[in-house]
Amino acid sequence: MTQQKPARSTLRRARDLMLERGEIPLGHLVTTLLARSWRRSVEAGLAPDGRLTDAWRLDDHELAQVRQQRRDLIAHARPVMEYLHQQTRSSGSMVTLADDRGVLLQALGDPDFLTRAERVALSPGASWHERDRGTNAIGTALAEARPLVVHGGEHFLERNGFLSCAAAPLFAP
């Protein structure tokens, strides 16, 4: 049985308690999964309203090397990504592929959304591991080893609150 997603006002109240008192309220304010992820984000030294000036990102040469190392994964994932992109075209969304470290390898999406996504480093070469970006679908799916959805204010970093994301880790071919 899955826990119901908290309302925006409930998330705001939970976030305020976390910032003011350093406590992450379980149960009626946030799900257990979300509390675990927020706690990992705090332990990584992230602040919900903080800037990510030193966020980890591959340069173009490093990204090309990683893509070469992951060429089989990319080759198998690309047709699925294209299919998903066709299904979501003109919906203000994108489809991404990340590696087991949370590094974005590929991205397909609506041009206007890709521009917005780049402002929060949701683009190839960027790390979306929880320790770098806090609670987010990619990093949290890797940390929890399960598919999940992170919607709006559930993201640890407030700047990512406009995103609704789903991710599923791949464990084998």
Secondary structure, 3 states (H helix, E strand, C coil): CCCCCCCHHHHHHHHHHHHHHCCCCECCCECHHHHHHHHHHHHCCCCCCCCCCCCCECCHHHHHHHHHHCHHHHHHHHHHHHHHHHHHCCCCCEEEEECCCCEEEEEEECHHHHHHHHCCCCCCCEECCHHHHCCCHHHHHHHHCCCEEEEHHHCCCHHHCCCEEEECCCCCC
